């Protein structure tokens, strides 16, 4: 096996068994909006159902926002892990004298404008 194929196989193996690679962001489906009758007669006929549907909607909307927040937090954690892996990779490549072969000059991570 050539060194290039070995490295490719090793990287694929790491990706396939990595917990971050297996983690999947939750699917956050927004709730269906309640039906609001246009006619007064329909409001009279369905007032209990429509009122309950609004309660269901706002409860489901709260869960939807929690799902979105969890997906956001999971994405941030994943990005931090990938950033740390990149930093380690760049350091190791540099130590091996391979920095010029990285393709682009990797810049140190931004401190977000903090000083």
C-alpha positions as CSV (number, residue, x, y, z in Angstrom):
1,X,0.0,0.0,0.0
2,X,1.4,3.4,-1.0
3,X,1.9,6.0,1.8
4,X,-0.8,8.2,0.1
5,X,-3.4,5.3,0.2
6,X,-2.4,4.4,3.7
7,X,-3.0,8.0,4.9
8,X,-6.3,8.2,3.0
9,X,-7.4,4.9,4.6
10,X,-6.4,6.0,8.0
11,X,-8.3,9.2,7.7
12,X,-11.4,7.5,6.5
13,X,-11.2,5.0,9.4
14,X,-10.9,7.9,11.9
15,X,-13.9,9.6,10.3
16,X,-16.0,6.5,10.3
17,X,-15.4,5.7,14.0
18,X,-15.2,9.2,15.3
19,X,-18.0,10.1,17.7
20,X,-18.3,13.5,16.1
21,X,-18.7,11.9,12.7
22,X,-21.5,9.6,14.1
23,X,-23.3,12.5,15.9
24,X,-26.1,13.9,13.9
25,X,-27.8,17.1,14.6
26,X,-31.4,16.8,15.6
27,X,-34.0,17.5,13.0
28,X,-36.0,20.4,14.2
29,X,-39.4,20.5,12.4
30,X,-41.5,23.6,13.2
31,X,-45.0,22.8,14.4
32,X,-48.0,23.2,12.0
33,X,-49.8,26.5,12.6
34,X,-53.3,26.2,13.9
35,X,-56.3,26.6,11.7
36,X,-58.3,29.8,12.4
37,X,-61.9,29.7,11.1
38,X,-62.9,32.7,8.9
39,X,-66.6,32.4,9.6
40,X,-68.2,33.2,13.0
41,X,-70.3,30.1,12.7
42,X,-67.2,27.9,12.4
43,X,-65.6,29.7,15.4
44,X,-68.7,28.8,17.4
45,X,-68.7,25.2,16.2
46,X,-65.0,24.6,16.7
47,X,-63.9,27.1,19.5
48,X,-62.7,24.3,21.8
49,X,-60.7,22.6,19.1
50,X,-59.1,25.8,17.8
51,X,-58.3,26.9,21.4
52,X,-56.7,23.5,22.1
53,X,-54.8,23.7,18.8
54,X,-53.3,27.0,19.8
55,X,-52.2,25.6,23.1
56,X,-50.7,22.6,21.3
57,X,-48.9,24.9,18.8
58,X,-47.3,27.1,21.5
59,X,-46.2,24.0,23.4
60,X,-44.7,22.5,20.3
61,X,-43.1,25.8,19.4
62,X,-41.3,25.9,22.7
63,X,-40.0,22.3,22.0
64,X,-39.0,23.5,18.5
65,X,-36.9,26.4,19.9
66,X,-35.3,24.0,22.4
67,X,-34.4,21.6,19.5
68,X,-32.9,24.5,17.6
69,X,-30.9,25.6,20.6
70,X,-29.6,22.0,21.1
71,X,-28.6,21.8,17.4
72,X,-26.8,25.2,17.7
73,X,-24.9,24.0,20.8
74,X,-24.1,20.6,19.1
75,X,-22.8,22.5,16.0
76,X,-20.6,24.8,18.1
77,X,-19.1,21.8,20.0
78,X,-18.4,20.0,16.8
79,X,-16.8,23.1,15.3
80,X,-14.6,23.4,18.3
81,X,-13.5,19.8,18.1
82,X,-12.7,20.1,14.4
83,X,-10.8,23.4,15.0
84,X,-8.7,21.6,17.7
85,X,-8.1,18.7,15.3
86,X,-7.0,21.1,12.6
87,X,-4.7,22.9,15.0
88,X,-3.1,19.6,16.0
89,X,-2.8,18.6,12.3
90,X,-1.1,21.9,11.3
91,X,1.3,21.6,14.2
92,X,2.2,18.1,13.3
93,X,2.6,18.9,9.6
94,X,4.7,21.9,10.5
95,X,6.9,19.7,12.8
96,X,7.4,17.3,9.9
97,X,8.4,20.1,7.6
98,X,5.2,19.9,5.5
99,X,3.7,23.3,6.2
100,X,4.3,24.4,2.6
101,X,2.3,21.4,1.4
102,X,-0.8,22.4,3.4
103,X,-2.1,24.3,0.4
104,X,-2.9,27.5,2.2
105,X,-1.1,29.2,4.9
106,X,-3.2,28.3,8.0
107,X,-3.8,31.4,10.1
108,X,-4.0,31.0,13.9
109,X,-7.6,31.0,15.1
110,X,-9.1,34.5,15.6
111,X,-9.6,35.6,19.2
112,X,-12.9,37.3,18.1
113,X,-11.4,40.7,18.5
114,X,-10.7,40.3,22.2
115,X,-7.4,41.7,23.5
